[in-house]
Amino acid sequence: MASELLVIPAERLTIYMTALIENAWADNATGFFVRRTDDDERIFLVTNKHAILPGSDLPPEVVTVSLTDAPGGRTSIIRASVPLEGTGAAEWRGHPDGDVDVAAIDVTRLRNSYPTAIMAFIPYSSFIPSSRLEAEDVHVIDDVLIVGYPMGRLIHRDSAFPIFRAGIIASDIGEPLQDELDGRTRTLRAFLVDGGVIPGSSGSPVVQRKTYVSGEKPMRVEDYPRSGLLGIVAETQYAPVRTGVFSGSGYAGLGLVFSAETILETVDLFFA
């Protein structure tokens, strides 16, 4: 007899791939773990340049990564320090295009130092770069999940599990965006998401929002169809606000997301 319908939400597949990070000046952001398909030994933590660099002309110092530890099945939080300069520093790379706010850190030693920590990895095969958007049927107004730590220090007591926010693709994904920053025109391989993106969301992965239903038999974890990674949040967009005598800027609810290929290009720098 066939089993009851089994609904598998995509968020359960993504919860272990993210980490809360804190930089040397005590600002928080999000990072997520990536493994290159042809290299099972090295693990990379992907985030934004601005999350680890104190300034364009200053080197990074250290990041603290919060992980969920689960020895014996009981969860707790590990706060692991990852030095980015000096003796024992982890290798890091920033995308060579100054307008692409993507960075990656080799955290293979972190994984080896905390074998009971829960760390899942996004493989290259789960990335959906611009060249695969049509084949994967990805379009504007599709649903997405934004996974990270948008409230900064808001975190579970006994785990570093992220917060999930629902959104949609708000611009024509795959078509470069153009804007102005400090009087300079930028052309970005990026798209917008509408999902209440707020400060602290920097570095959050943006994935397809999918639910899979099986009516035949329960599926093993390794058999779950995986949601594709579309990009990484880098900026919160603002809009003018005028209320009575007050005039200023408020959150527009839009986030700038660099496309998946910019992440692949950054990680590939370790193998150049």
Summary of the structure (lengths in Angstrom):
residues: 272
radius of gyration: 18.9
end to end distance: 53.7
largest distance: 68.3
contacts: 847
relative contact order: 0.22
helix: 14%
strand: 42%
